[in-house]
Amino acid sequence: MTEFDRKVQEASERLNRSVANLAASLEKETAELVTYLNDEVVPAARAHSSKALRVASEKLSQFADFLETHQKNS
């Protein structure tokens, strides 16, 4: 294996690890978002729909910021 091939392989492995870590993080964050929506937003929406929608909007905005931040870092 040439030095170039070894460096390409190492870079590919680092990229694969980074993508795997990002995917795991996104899965965790998505699961937490779904849990939050189910446990907090849905019941509140039934009781106080307009206020709950504002809270959901804020949380979704935060999640979008999180995704953008991690997308820029990749």
CHARMM-style PDB file with segment names, atoms N, HN, CA, C and O in Angstrom:
ATOM      1  N   MET     1       0.862  -1.181   0.000  1.00  0.00      PROA
ATOM      2  CA  MET     1       0.000   0.000   0.000  1.00  0.00      PROA
ATOM      3  C   MET     1       0.902   1.236   0.000  1.00  0.00      PROA
ATOM      4  O   MET     1       1.823   1.341   0.809  1.00  0.00      PROA
ATOM      5  N   THR     2       0.634   2.141  -0.890  1.00  0.00      PROA
ATOM      6  HN  THR     2      -0.114   2.055  -1.548  1.00  0.00      PROA
ATOM      7  CA  THR     2       1.443   3.348  -0.974  1.00  0.00      PROA
ATOM      8  C   THR     2       1.062   4.306   0.143  1.00  0.00      PROA
ATOM      9  O   THR     2       0.008   4.184   0.769  1.00  0.00      PROA
ATOM     10  N   GLU     3       1.944   5.254   0.370  1.00  0.00      PROA
ATOM     11  HN  GLU     3       2.799   5.354  -0.138  1.00  0.00      PROA
ATOM     12  CA  GLU     3       1.694   6.276   1.391  1.00  0.00      PROA
ATOM     13  C   GLU     3       0.407   7.039   1.089  1.00  0.00      PROA
ATOM     14  O   GLU     3      -0.379   7.326   1.993  1.00  0.00      PROA
ATOM     15  N   PHE     4       0.197   7.365  -0.181  1.00  0.00      PROA
ATOM     16  HN  PHE     4       0.835   7.132  -0.915  1.00  0.00      PROA
ATOM     17  CA  PHE     4      -1.017   8.072  -0.595  1.00  0.00      PROA
ATOM     18  C   PHE     4      -2.254   7.243  -0.287  1.00  0.00      PROA
ATOM     19  O   PHE     4      -3.228   7.761   0.260  1.00  0.00      PROA
ATOM     20  N   ASP     5      -2.224   5.969  -0.629  1.00  0.00      PROA
ATOM     21  HN  ASP     5      -1.433   5.548  -1.073  1.00  0.00      PROA
ATOM     22  CA  ASP     5      -3.378   5.089  -0.366  1.00  0.00      PROA
ATOM     23  C   ASP     5      -3.664   4.989   1.128  1.00  0.00      PROA
ATOM     24  O   ASP     5      -4.822   4.970   1.548  1.00  0.00      PROA
ATOM     25  N   ARG     6      -2.606   4.925   1.923  1.00  0.00      PROA
ATOM     26  HN  ARG     6      -1.666   4.941   1.583  1.00  0.00      PROA
ATOM     27  CA  ARG     6      -2.785   4.836   3.374  1.00  0.00      PROA
ATOM     28  C   ARG     6      -3.429   6.119   3.906  1.00  0.00      PROA
ATOM     29  O   ARG     6      -4.327   6.064   4.746  1.00  0.00      PROA
ATOM     30  N   LYS     7      -2.970   7.269   3.416  1.00  0.00      PROA
ATOM     31  HN  LYS     7      -2.241   7.314   2.733  1.00  0.00      PROA
ATOM     32  CA  LYS     7      -3.543   8.537   3.868  1.00  0.00      PROA
ATOM     33  C   LYS     7      -4.998   8.681   3.444  1.00  0.00      PROA
ATOM     34  O   LYS     7      -5.828   9.184   4.201  1.00  0.00      PROA
ATOM     35  N   VAL     8      -5.301   8.237   2.234  1.00  0.00      PROA
ATOM     36  HN  VAL     8      -4.627   7.828   1.619  1.00  0.00      PROA
ATOM     37  CA  VAL     8      -6.686   8.283   1.762  1.00  0.00      PROA
ATOM     38  C   VAL     8      -7.557   7.383   2.621  1.00  0.00      PROA
ATOM     39  O   VAL     8      -8.668   7.759   2.995  1.00  0.00      PROA
ATOM     40  N   GLN     9      -7.062   6.204   2.932  1.00  0.00      PROA
ATOM     41  HN  GLN     9      -6.159   5.898   2.628  1.00  0.00      PROA
ATOM     42  CA  GLN     9      -7.822   5.271   3.764  1.00  0.00      PROA
ATOM     43  C   GLN     9      -8.042   5.844   5.164  1.00  0.00      PROA
ATOM     44  O   GLN     9      -9.142   5.734   5.707  1.00  0.00      PROA
ATOM     45  N   GLU    10      -7.016   6.450   5.751  1.00  0.00      PROA
ATOM     46  HN  GLU    10      -6.123   6.539   5.310  1.00  0.00      PROA
ATOM     47  CA  GLU    10      -7.159   7.055   7.080  1.00  0.00      PROA
ATOM     48  C   GLU    10      -8.168   8.204   7.055  1.00  0.00      PROA
ATOM     49  O   GLU    10      -8.992   8.337   7.960  1.00  0.00      PROA
ATOM     50  N   ALA    11      -8.095   9.025   6.018  1.00  0.00      PROA
ATOM     51  HN  ALA    11      -7.425   8.917   5.283  1.00  0.00      PROA
ATOM     52  CA  ALA    11      -9.050  10.134   5.894  1.00  0.00      PROA
ATOM     53  C   ALA    11     -10.470   9.607   5.745  1.00  0.00      PROA
ATOM     54  O   ALA    11     -11.410  10.149   6.327  1.00  0.00      PROA
ATOM     55  N   SER    12     -10.616   8.555   4.966  1.00  0.00      PROA
ATOM     56  HN  SER    12      -9.853   8.115   4.493  1.00  0.00      PROA
ATOM     57  CA  SER    12     -11.930   7.946   4.780  1.00  0.00      PROA
ATOM     58  C   SER    12     -12.459   7.384   6.096  1.00  0.00      PROA
ATOM     59  O   SER    12     -13.644   7.526   6.400  1.00  0.00      PROA
ATOM     60  N   GLU    13     -11.601   6.758   6.866  1.00  0.00      PROA
ATOM     61  HN  GLU    13     -10.638   6.642   6.619  1.00  0.00      PROA
ATOM     62  CA  GLU    13     -12.019   6.211   8.162  1.00  0.00      PROA
ATOM     63  C   GLU    13     -12.422   7.328   9.126  1.00  0.00      PROA
ATOM     64  O   GLU    13     -13.405   7.202   9.855  1.00  0.00      PROA
ATOM     65  N   ARG    14     -11.652   8.428   9.122  1.00  0.00      PROA
ATOM     66  HN  ARG    14     -10.853   8.530   8.529  1.00  0.00      PROA
ATOM     67  CA  ARG    14     -12.014   9.562   9.984  1.00  0.00      PROA
ATOM     68  C   ARG    14     -13.362  10.146   9.574  1.00  0.00      PROA
ATOM     69  O   ARG    14     -14.193  10.468  10.424  1.00  0.00      PROA
ATOM     70  N   LEU    15     -13.569  10.277   8.279  1.00  0.00      PROA
ATOM     71  HN  LEU    15     -12.895  10.015   7.589  1.00  0.00      PROA
ATOM     72  CA  LEU    15     -14.850  10.790   7.789  1.00  0.00      PROA
ATOM     73  C   LEU    15     -15.989   9.862   8.177  1.00  0.00      PROA
ATOM     74  O   LEU    15     -17.045  10.320   8.613  1.00  0.00      PROA
ATOM     75  N   ASN    16     -15.783   8.573   8.022  1.00  0.00      PROA
ATOM     76  HN  ASN    16     -14.925   8.201   7.667  1.00  0.00      PROA
ATOM     77  CA  ASN    16     -16.825   7.606   8.391  1.00  0.00      PROA
ATOM     78  C   ASN    16     -17.151   7.694   9.875  1.00  0.00      PROA
ATOM     79  O   ASN    16     -18.317   7.617  10.262  1.00  0.00      PROA
ATOM     80  N   ARG    17     -16.117   7.855  10.715  1.00  0.00      PROA
ATOM     81  HN  ARG    17     -15.170   7.918  10.401  1.00  0.00      PROA
ATOM     82  CA  ARG    17     -16.361   7.987  12.156  1.00  0.00      PROA
ATOM     83  C   ARG    17     -17.134   9.268  12.453  1.00  0.00      PROA
ATOM     84  O   ARG    17     -18.049   9.269  13.276  1.00  0.00      PROA
ATOM     85  N   SER    18     -16.765  10.357  11.782  1.00  0.00      PROA
ATOM     86  HN  SER    18     -16.022  10.356  11.114  1.00  0.00      PROA
ATOM     87  CA  SER    18     -17.460  11.629  12.002  1.00  0.00      PROA
ATOM     88  C   SER    18     -18.930  11.539  11.594  1.00  0.00      PROA
ATOM     89  O   SER    18     -19.813  12.022  12.304  1.00  0.00      PROA
ATOM     90  N   VAL    19     -19.175  10.925  10.460  1.00  0.00      PROA
ATOM     91  HN  VAL    19     -18.458  10.533   9.884  1.00  0.00      PROA
ATOM     92  CA  VAL    19     -20.558  10.766   9.989  1.00  0.00      PROA
ATOM     93  C   VAL    19     -21.332   9.872  10.942  1.00  0.00      PROA
ATOM     94  O   VAL    19     -22.489  10.155  11.256  1.00  0.00      PROA
ATOM     95  N   ALA    20     -20.713   8.803  11.403  1.00  0.00      PROA
ATOM     96  HN  ALA    20     -19.773   8.573  11.148  1.00  0.00      PROA
ATOM     97  CA  ALA    20     -21.386   7.896  12.336  1.00  0.00      PROA
ATOM     98  C   ALA    20     -21.707   8.615  13.646  1.00  0.00      PROA
ATOM     99  O   ALA    20     -22.792   8.443  14.201  1.00  0.00      PROA
ATOM    100  N   ASN    21     -20.764   9.420  14.137  1.00  0.00      PROA
ATOM    101  HN  ASN    21     -19.883   9.559  13.686  1.00  0.00      PROA
ATOM    102  CA  ASN    21     -21.008  10.173  15.374  1.00  0.00      PROA
ATOM    103  C   ASN    21     -22.127  11.193  15.189  1.00  0.00      PROA
ATOM    104  O   ASN    21     -22.979  11.354  16.063  1.00  0.00      PROA
ATOM    105  N   LEU    22     -22.123  11.869  14.066  1.00  0.00      PROA
ATOM    106  HN  LEU    22     -21.431  11.738  13.356  1.00  0.00      PROA
ATOM    107  CA  LEU    22     -23.177  12.841  13.792  1.00  0.00      PROA
ATOM    108  C   LEU    22     -24.536  12.151  13.682  1.00  0.00      PROA
ATOM    109  O   LEU    22     -25.533  12.644  14.210  1.00  0.00      PROA
ATOM    110  N   ALA    23     -24.569  11.020  12.998  1.00  0.00      PROA
ATOM    111  HN  ALA    23     -23.759  10.620  12.569  1.00  0.00      PROA
ATOM    112  CA  ALA    23     -25.827  10.281  12.855  1.00  0.00      PROA
ATOM    113  C   ALA    23     -26.347   9.835  14.219  1.00  0.00      PROA
ATOM    114  O   ALA    23     -27.542   9.932  14.498  1.00  0.00      PROA
ATOM    115  N   ALA    24     -25.451   9.349  15.059  1.00  0.00      PROA
ATOM    116  HN  ALA    24     -24.480   9.270  14.832  1.00  0.00      PROA
ATOM    117  CA  ALA    24     -25.856   8.912  16.402  1.00  0.00      PROA
ATOM    118  C   ALA    24     -26.385  10.093  17.208  1.00  0.00      PROA
ATOM    119  O   ALA    24     -27.384   9.974  17.918  1.00  0.00      PROA
ATOM    120  N   SER    25     -25.712  11.224  17.094  1.00  0.00      PROA
ATOM    121  HN  SER    25     -24.901  11.321  16.518  1.00  0.00      PROA
ATOM    122  CA  SER    25     -26.159  12.416  17.808  1.00  0.00      PROA
ATOM    123  C   SER    25     -27.524  12.876  17.314  1.00  0.00      PROA
ATOM    124  O   SER    25     -28.391  13.231  18.113  1.00  0.00      PROA
ATOM    125  N   LEU    26     -27.714  12.870  16.006  1.00  0.00      PROA
ATOM    126  HN  LEU    26     -27.010  12.582  15.357  1.00  0.00      PROA
ATOM    127  CA  LEU    26     -29.005  13.270  15.445  1.00  0.00      PROA
ATOM    128  C   LEU    26     -30.117  12.311  15.867  1.00  0.00      PROA
ATOM    129  O   LEU    26     -31.229  12.741  16.175  1.00  0.00      PROA
ATOM    130  N   GLU    27     -29.817  11.022  15.881  1.00  0.00      PROA
ATOM    131  HN  GLU    27     -28.914  10.672  15.631  1.00  0.00      PROA
ATOM    132  CA  GLU    27     -30.819  10.045  16.319  1.00  0.00      PROA
ATOM    133  C   GLU    27     -31.213  10.304  17.768  1.00  0.00      PROA
ATOM    134  O   GLU    27     -32.394  10.262  18.111  1.00  0.00      PROA
ATOM    135  N   LYS    28     -30.221  10.574  18.621  1.00  0.00      PROA
ATOM    136  HN  LYS    28     -29.261  10.608  18.342  1.00  0.00      PROA
ATOM    137  CA  LYS    28     -30.494  10.836  20.033  1.00  0.00      PROA
ATOM    138  C   LYS    28     -31.320  12.112  20.186  1.00  0.00      PROA
ATOM    139  O   LYS    28     -32.321  12.129  20.903  1.00  0.00      PROA
ATOM    140  N   GLU    29     -30.897  13.173  19.512  1.00  0.00      PROA
ATOM    141  HN  GLU    29     -30.085  13.160  18.930  1.00  0.00      PROA
ATOM    142  CA  GLU    29     -31.626  14.437  19.602  1.00  0.00      PROA
ATOM    143  C   GLU    29     -33.055  14.304  19.064  1.00  0.00      PROA
ATOM    144  O   GLU    29     -33.991  14.867  19.631  1.00  0.00      PROA
ATOM    145  N   THR    30     -33.215  13.570  17.987  1.00  0.00      PROA
ATOM    146  HN  THR    30     -32.455  13.112  17.526  1.00  0.00      PROA
ATOM    147  CA  THR    30     -34.550  13.365  17.412  1.00  0.00      PROA
ATOM    148  C   THR    30     -35.435  12.584  18.370  1.00  0.00      PROA
ATOM    149  O   THR    30     -36.608  12.911  18.550  1.00  0.00      PROA
ATOM    150  N   ALA    31     -34.870  11.553  18.981  1.00  0.00      PROA
ATOM    151  HN  ALA    31     -33.917  11.287  18.834  1.00  0.00      PROA
ATOM    152  CA  ALA    31     -35.637  10.772  19.953  1.00  0.00      PROA
ATOM    153  C   ALA    31     -36.050  11.647  21.132  1.00  0.00      PROA
ATOM    154  O   ALA    31     -37.176  11.545  21.619  1.00  0.00      PROA
ATOM    155  N   GLU    32     -35.143  12.505  21.590  1.00  0.00      PROA
ATOM    156  HN  GLU    32     -34.228  12.588  21.195  1.00  0.00      PROA
ATOM    157  CA  GLU    32     -35.475  13.406  22.694  1.00  0.00      PROA
ATOM    158  C   GLU    32     -36.551  14.414  22.286  1.00  0.00      PROA
ATOM    159  O   GLU    32     -37.432  14.750  23.077  1.00  0.00      PROA
ATOM    160  N   LEU    33     -36.468  14.886  21.054  1.00  0.00      PROA
ATOM    161  HN  LEU    33     -35.752  14.613  20.411  1.00  0.00      PROA
ATOM    162  CA  LEU    33     -37.486  15.813  20.560  1.00  0.00      PROA
ATOM    163  C   LEU    33     -38.853  15.132  20.503  1.00  0.00      PROA
ATOM    164  O   LEU    33     -39.855  15.712  20.923  1.00  0.00      PROA
ATOM    165  N   VAL    34     -38.895  13.916  19.989  1.00  0.00      PROA
ATOM    166  HN  VAL    34     -38.082  13.445  19.648  1.00  0.00      PROA
ATOM    167  CA  VAL    34     -40.161  13.179  19.904  1.00  0.00      PROA
ATOM    168  C   VAL    34     -40.724  12.945  21.301  1.00  0.00      PROA
ATOM    169  O   VAL    34     -41.920  13.127  21.530  1.00  0.00      PROA
ATOM    170  N   THR    35     -39.870  12.542  22.232  1.00  0.00      PROA
ATOM    171  HN  THR    35     -38.899  12.394  22.046  1.00  0.00      PROA
ATOM    172  CA  THR    35     -40.315  12.334  23.612  1.00  0.00      PROA
ATOM    173  C   THR    35     -40.862  13.627  24.205  1.00  0.00      PROA
ATOM    174  O   THR    35     -41.913  13.639  24.845  1.00  0.00      PROA
ATOM    175  N   TYR    36     -40.133  14.710  23.980  1.00  0.00      PROA
ATOM    176  HN  TYR    36     -39.279  14.701  23.459  1.00  0.00      PROA
ATOM    177  CA  TYR    36     -40.601  16.009  24.479  1.00  0.00      PROA
ATOM    178  C   TYR    36     -41.960  16.358  23.883  1.00  0.00      PROA
ATOM    179  O   TYR    36     -42.878  16.761  24.597  1.00  0.00      PROA
ATOM    180  N   LEU    37     -42.078  16.201  22.590  1.00  0.00      PROA
ATOM    181  HN  LEU    37     -41.332  15.873  22.009  1.00  0.00      PROA
ATOM    182  CA  LEU    37     -43.354  16.520  21.945  1.00  0.00      PROA
ATOM    183  C   LEU    37     -44.486  15.675  22.511  1.00  0.00      PROA
ATOM    184  O   LEU    37     -45.567  16.186  22.805  1.00  0.00      PROA
ATOM    185  N   ASN    38     -44.231  14.366  22.663  1.00  0.00      PROA
ATOM    186  HN  ASN    38     -43.353  13.951  22.424  1.00  0.00      PROA
ATOM    187  CA  ASN    38     -45.273  13.468  23.176  1.00  0.00      PROA
ATOM    188  C   ASN    38     -45.619  13.741  24.635  1.00  0.00      PROA
ATOM    189  O   ASN    38     -46.790  13.702  25.014  1.00  0.00      PROA
ATOM    190  N   ASP    39     -44.601  14.017  25.458  1.00  0.00      PROA
ATOM    191  HN  ASP    39     -43.650  14.049  25.151  1.00  0.00      PROA
ATOM    192  CA  ASP    39     -44.829  14.177  26.892  1.00  0.00      PROA
ATOM    193  C   ASP    39     -45.276  15.577  27.297  1.00  0.00      PROA
ATOM    194  O   ASP    39     -46.022  15.739  28.263  1.00  0.00      PROA
ATOM    195  N   GLU    40     -44.826  16.575  26.569  1.00  0.00      PROA
ATOM    196  HN  GLU    40     -44.221  16.444  25.784  1.00  0.00      PROA
ATOM    197  CA  GLU    40     -45.096  17.949  26.982  1.00  0.00      PROA
ATOM    198  C   GLU    40     -46.016  18.712  26.023  1.00  0.00      PROA
ATOM    199  O   GLU    40     -46.979  19.351  26.447  1.00  0.00      PROA
ATOM    200  N   VAL    41     -45.711  18.638  24.758  1.00  0.00      PROA
ATOM    201  HN  VAL    41     -44.929  18.119  24.414  1.00  0.00      PROA
ATOM    202  CA  VAL    41     -46.415  19.488  23.799  1.00  0.00      PROA
ATOM    203  C   VAL    41     -47.824  18.989  23.518  1.00  0.00      PROA
ATOM    204  O   VAL    41     -48.774  19.772  23.521  1.00  0.00      PROA
ATOM    205  N   VAL    42     -47.963  17.695  23.277  1.00  0.00      PROA
ATOM    206  HN  VAL    42     -47.192  17.059  23.274  1.00  0.00      PROA
ATOM    207  CA  VAL    42     -49.291  17.167  22.928  1.00  0.00      PROA
ATOM    208  C   VAL    42     -50.306  17.422  24.040  1.00  0.00      PROA
ATOM    209  O   VAL    42     -51.385  17.945  23.761  1.00  0.00      PROA
ATOM    210  N   PRO    43     -49.996  17.070  25.299  1.00  0.00      PROA
ATOM    211  CA  PRO    43     -50.976  17.366  26.352  1.00  0.00      PROA
ATOM    212  C   PRO    43     -51.253  18.866  26.499  1.00  0.00      PROA
ATOM    213  O   PRO    43     -52.393  19.285  26.699  1.00  0.00      PROA
ATOM    214  N   ALA    44     -50.198  19.651  26.395  1.00  0.00      PROA
ATOM    215  HN  ALA    44     -49.272  19.310  26.232  1.00  0.00      PROA
ATOM    216  CA  ALA    44     -50.397  21.102  26.524  1.00  0.00      PROA
ATOM    217  C   ALA    44     -51.212  21.637  25.359  1.00  0.00      PROA
ATOM    218  O   ALA    44     -52.029  22.541  25.533  1.00  0.00      PROA
ATOM    219  N   ALA    45     -50.994  21.087  24.178  1.00  0.00      PROA
ATOM    220  HN  ALA    45     -50.330  20.353  24.037  1.00  0.00      PROA
ATOM    221  CA  ALA    45     -51.747  21.541  23.005  1.00  0.00      PROA
ATOM    222  C   ALA    45     -53.227  21.275  23.179  1.00  0.00      PROA
ATOM    223  O   ALA    45     -54.075  22.061  22.758  1.00  0.00      PROA
ATOM    224  N   ARG    46     -53.512  20.171  23.798  1.00  0.00      PROA
ATOM    225  HN  ARG    46     -52.822  19.532  24.141  1.00  0.00      PROA
ATOM    226  CA  ARG    46     -54.924  19.861  24.032  1.00  0.00      PROA
ATOM    227  C   ARG    46     -55.545  20.844  25.014  1.00  0.00      PROA
ATOM    228  O   ARG    46     -56.715  21.205  24.892  1.00  0.00      PROA
ATOM    229  N   ALA    47     -54.750  21.272  25.987  1.00  0.00      PROA
ATOM    230  HN  ALA    47     -53.799  20.979  26.086  1.00  0.00      PROA
ATOM    231  CA  ALA    47     -55.282  22.183  26.998  1.00  0.00      PROA
ATOM    232  C   ALA    47     -55.133  23.650  26.594  1.00  0.00      PROA
ATOM    233  O   ALA    47     -56.032  24.461  26.818  1.00  0.00      PROA
ATOM    234  N   HSD    48     -54.020  23.967  26.014  1.00  0.00      PROA
ATOM    235  HN  HSD    48     -53.290  23.308  25.832  1.00  0.00      PROA
ATOM    236  CA  HSD    48     -53.718  25.371  25.687  1.00  0.00      PROA
ATOM    237  C   HSD    48     -53.047  25.419  24.309  1.00  0.00      PROA
ATOM    238  O   HSD    48     -51.841  25.641  24.208  1.00  0.00      PROA
ATOM    239  N   SER    49     -53.804  25.219  23.299  1.00  0.00      PROA
ATOM    240  HN  SER    49     -54.785  25.039  23.382  1.00  0.00      PROA
ATOM    241  CA  SER    49     -53.247  24.997  21.964  1.00  0.00      PROA
ATOM    242  C   SER    49     -52.344  26.116  21.464  1.00  0.00      PROA
ATOM    243  O   SER    49     -51.267  25.821  20.945  1.00  0.00      PROA
ATOM    244  N   SER    50     -52.712  27.348  21.589  1.00  0.00      PROA
ATOM    245  HN  SER    50     -53.586  27.588  22.011  1.00  0.00      PROA
ATOM    246  CA  SER    50     -51.878  28.417  21.028  1.00  0.00      PROA
ATOM    247  C   SER    50     -50.552  28.547  21.770  1.00  0.00      PROA
ATOM    248  O   SER    50     -49.508  28.737  21.147  1.00  0.00      PROA
ATOM    249  N   LYS    51     -50.591  28.446  23.087  1.00  0.00      PROA
ATOM    250  HN  LYS    51     -51.439  28.291  23.593  1.00  0.00      PROA
ATOM    251  CA  LYS    51     -49.349  28.529  23.857  1.00  0.00      PROA
ATOM    252  C   LYS    51     -48.459  27.332  23.554  1.00  0.00      PROA
ATOM    253  O   LYS    51     -47.248  27.495  23.408  1.00  0.00      PROA
ATOM    254  N   ALA    52     -49.014  26.159  23.457  1.00  0.00      PROA
ATOM    255  HN  ALA    52     -49.998  26.026  23.576  1.00  0.00      PROA
ATOM    256  CA  ALA    52     -48.231  24.952  23.174  1.00  0.00      PROA
ATOM    257  C   ALA    52     -47.583  25.026  21.795  1.00  0.00      PROA
ATOM    258  O   ALA    52     -46.450  24.578  21.618  1.00  0.00      PROA
ATOM    259  N   LEU    53     -48.280  25.577  20.837  1.00  0.00      PROA
ATOM    260  HN  LEU    53     -49.200  25.941  20.980  1.00  0.00      PROA
ATOM    261  CA  LEU    53     -47.708  25.722  19.494  1.00  0.00      PROA
ATOM    262  C   LEU    53     -46.527  26.678  19.502  1.00  0.00      PROA
ATOM    263  O   LEU    53     -45.556  26.467  18.775  1.00  0.00      PROA
ATOM    264  N   ARG    54     -46.597  27.717  20.309  1.00  0.00      PROA
ATOM    265  HN  ARG    54     -47.385  27.888  20.899  1.00  0.00      PROA
ATOM    266  CA  ARG    54     -45.464  28.637  20.417  1.00  0.00      PROA
ATOM    267  C   ARG    54     -44.255  27.937  21.042  1.00  0.00      PROA
ATOM    268  O   ARG    54     -43.124  28.130  20.595  1.00  0.00      PROA
ATOM    269  N   VAL    55     -44.492  27.133  22.063  1.00  0.00      PROA
ATOM    270  HN  VAL    55     -45.411  26.975  22.425  1.00  0.00      PROA
ATOM    271  CA  VAL    55     -43.408  26.373  22.693  1.00  0.00      PROA
ATOM    272  C   VAL    55     -42.816  25.379  21.690  1.00  0.00      PROA
ATOM    273  O   VAL    55     -41.595  25.263  21.579  1.00  0.00      PROA
ATOM    274  N   ALA    56     -43.661  24.674  20.973  1.00  0.00      PROA
ATOM    275  HN  ALA    56     -44.653  24.768  21.063  1.00  0.00      PROA
ATOM    276  CA  ALA    56     -43.182  23.721  19.970  1.00  0.00      PROA
ATOM    277  C   ALA    56     -42.371  24.437  18.900  1.00  0.00      PROA
ATOM    278  O   ALA    56     -41.339  23.932  18.461  1.00  0.00      PROA
ATOM    279  N   SER    57     -42.825  25.594  18.485  1.00  0.00      PROA
ATOM    280  HN  SER    57     -43.664  26.004  18.843  1.00  0.00      PROA
ATOM    281  CA  SER    57     -42.111  26.379  17.481  1.00  0.00      PROA
ATOM    282  C   SER    57     -40.723  26.751  17.975  1.00  0.00      PROA
ATOM    283  O   SER    57     -39.749  26.656  17.227  1.00  0.00      PROA
ATOM    284  N   GLU    58     -40.628  27.167  19.209  1.00  0.00      PROA
ATOM    285  HN  GLU    58     -41.419  27.245  19.816  1.00  0.00      PROA
ATOM    286  CA  GLU    58     -39.326  27.527  19.782  1.00  0.00      PROA
ATOM    287  C   GLU    58     -38.398  26.316  19.838  1.00  0.00      PROA
ATOM    288  O   GLU    58     -37.224  26.415  19.480  1.00  0.00      PROA
ATOM    289  N   LYS    59     -38.921  25.173  20.285  1.00  0.00      PROA
ATOM    290  HN  LYS    59     -39.874  25.093  20.575  1.00  0.00      PROA
ATOM    291  CA  LYS    59     -38.108  23.958  20.358  1.00  0.00      PROA
ATOM    292  C   LYS    59     -37.673  23.496  18.971  1.00  0.00      PROA
ATOM    293  O   LYS    59     -36.536  23.059  18.793  1.00  0.00      PROA
ATOM    294  N   LEU    60     -38.554  23.588  18.001  1.00  0.00      PROA
ATOM    295  HN  LEU    60     -39.477  23.943  18.146  1.00  0.00      PROA
ATOM    296  CA  LEU    60     -38.189  23.215  16.636  1.00  0.00      PROA
ATOM    297  C   LEU    60     -37.141  24.164  16.071  1.00  0.00      PROA
ATOM    298  O   LEU    60     -36.253  23.744  15.330  1.00  0.00      PROA
ATOM    299  N   SER    61     -37.243  25.434  16.418  1.00  0.00      PROA
ATOM    300  HN  SER    61     -37.964  25.775  17.020  1.00  0.00      PROA
ATOM    301  CA  SER    61     -36.236  26.404  15.994  1.00  0.00      PROA
ATOM    302  C   SER    61     -34.884  26.068  16.612  1.00  0.00      PROA
ATOM    303  O   SER    61     -33.856  26.147  15.938  1.00  0.00      PROA
ATOM    304  N   GLN    62     -34.879  25.699  17.878  1.00  0.00      PROA
ATOM    305  HN  GLN    62     -35.713  25.636  18.425  1.00  0.00      PROA
ATOM    306  CA  GLN    62     -33.633  25.291  18.534  1.00  0.00      PROA
ATOM    307  C   GLN    62     -33.065  24.042  17.872  1.00  0.00      PROA
ATOM    308  O   GLN    62     -31.854  23.946  17.675  1.00  0.00      PROA
ATOM    309  N   PHE    63     -33.911  23.096  17.531  1.00  0.00      PROA
ATOM    310  HN  PHE    63     -34.895  23.174  17.691  1.00  0.00      PROA
ATOM    311  CA  PHE    63     -33.466  21.878  16.867  1.00  0.00      PROA
ATOM    312  C   PHE    63     -32.893  22.206  15.494  1.00  0.00      PROA
ATOM    313  O   PHE    63     -31.880  21.631  15.097  1.00  0.00      PROA
ATOM    314  N   ALA    64     -33.523  23.119  14.764  1.00  0.00      PROA
ATOM    315  HN  ALA    64     -34.346  23.586  15.086  1.00  0.00      PROA
ATOM    316  CA  ALA    64     -33.006  23.543  13.458  1.00  0.00      PROA
ATOM    317  C   ALA    64     -31.639  24.201  13.625  1.00  0.00      PROA
ATOM    318  O   ALA    64     -30.733  23.958  12.827  1.00  0.00      PROA
ATOM    319  N   ASP    65     -31.485  25.028  14.651  1.00  0.00      PROA
ATOM    320  HN  ASP    65     -32.221  25.225  15.299  1.00  0.00      PROA
ATOM    321  CA  ASP    65     -30.180  25.644  14.924  1.00  0.00      PROA
ATOM    322  C   ASP    65     -29.137  24.568  15.201  1.00  0.00      PROA
ATOM    323  O   ASP    65     -28.012  24.650  14.707  1.00  0.00      PROA
ATOM    324  N   PHE    66     -29.502  23.568  15.983  1.00  0.00      PROA
ATOM    325  HN  PHE    66     -30.416  23.501  16.384  1.00  0.00      PROA
ATOM    326  CA  PHE    66     -28.602  22.456  16.282  1.00  0.00      PROA
ATOM    327  C   PHE    66     -28.175  21.749  14.998  1.00  0.00      PROA
ATOM    328  O   PHE    66     -26.990  21.473  14.807  1.00  0.00      PROA
ATOM    329  N   LEU    67     -29.128  21.456  14.121  1.00  0.00      PROA
ATOM    330  HN  LEU    67     -30.090  21.681  14.276  1.00  0.00      PROA
ATOM    331  CA  LEU    67     -28.805  20.772  12.880  1.00  0.00      PROA
ATOM    332  C   LEU    67     -27.896  21.620  12.002  1.00  0.00      PROA
ATOM    333  O   LEU    67     -26.941  21.106  11.420  1.00  0.00      PROA
ATOM    334  N   GLU    68     -28.185  22.913  11.902  1.00  0.00      PROA
ATOM    335  HN  GLU    68     -28.961  23.330  12.375  1.00  0.00      PROA
ATOM    336  CA  GLU    68     -27.341  23.798  11.107  1.00  0.00      PROA
ATOM    337  C   GLU    68     -25.939  23.891  11.658  1.00  0.00      PROA
ATOM    338  O   GLU    68     -24.972  23.890  10.896  1.00  0.00      PROA
ATOM    339  N   THR    69     -25.813  23.971  12.972  1.00  0.00      PROA
ATOM    340  HN  THR    69     -26.598  23.972  13.590  1.00  0.00      PROA
ATOM    341  CA  THR    69     -24.494  24.046  13.599  1.00  0.00      PROA
ATOM    342  C   THR    69     -23.679  22.798  13.303  1.00  0.00      PROA
ATOM    343  O   THR    69     -22.498  22.886  12.969  1.00  0.00      PROA
ATOM    344  N   HSD    70     -24.300  21.652  13.425  1.00  0.00      PROA
ATOM    345  HN  HSD    70     -25.260  21.580  13.697  1.00  0.00      PROA
ATOM    346  CA  HSD    70     -23.581  20.400  13.171  1.00  0.00      PROA
ATOM    347  C   HSD    70     -23.321  20.184  11.691  1.00  0.00      PROA
ATOM    348  O   HSD    70     -22.340  19.540  11.318  1.00  0.00      PROA
ATOM    349  N   GLN    71     -24.184  20.710  10.855  1.00  0.00      PROA
ATOM    350  HN  GLN    71     -24.981  21.232  11.158  1.00  0.00      PROA
ATOM    351  CA  GLN    71     -23.965  20.580   9.409  1.00  0.00      PROA
ATOM    352  C   GLN    71     -22.771  21.424   8.995  1.00  0.00      PROA
ATOM    353  O   GLN    71     -21.978  21.002   8.154  1.00  0.00      PROA
ATOM    354  N   LYS    72     -22.633  22.605   9.573  1.00  0.00      PROA
ATOM    355  HN  LYS    72     -23.277  22.948  10.257  1.00  0.00      PROA
ATOM    356  CA  LYS    72     -21.514  23.482   9.255  1.00  0.00      PROA
ATOM    357  C   LYS    72     -20.207  22.904   9.756  1.00  0.00      PROA
ATOM    358  O   LYS    72     -19.159  23.129   9.149  1.00  0.00      PROA
ATOM    359  N   ASN    73     -20.249  22.158  10.861  1.00  0.00      PROA
ATOM    360  HN  ASN    73     -21.100  21.975  11.354  1.00  0.00      PROA
ATOM    361  CA  ASN    73     -19.041  21.586  11.445  1.00  0.00      PROA
ATOM    362  C   ASN    73     -18.600  20.311  10.734  1.00  0.00      PROA
ATOM    363  O   ASN    73     -17.500  19.818  10.983  1.00  0.00      PROA
ATOM    364  N   SER    74     -19.425  19.778   9.869  1.00  0.00      PROA
ATOM    365  HN  SER    74     -20.319  20.178   9.667  1.00  0.00      PROA
ATOM    366  CA  SER    74     -19.059  18.522   9.203  1.00  0.00      PROA
ATOM    367  C   SER    74     -18.246  18.771   7.961  1.00  0.00      PROA
ATOM    368  OT1 SER    74     -17.854  17.824   7.279  1.00  0.00      PROA
TER     369      SER     74
END
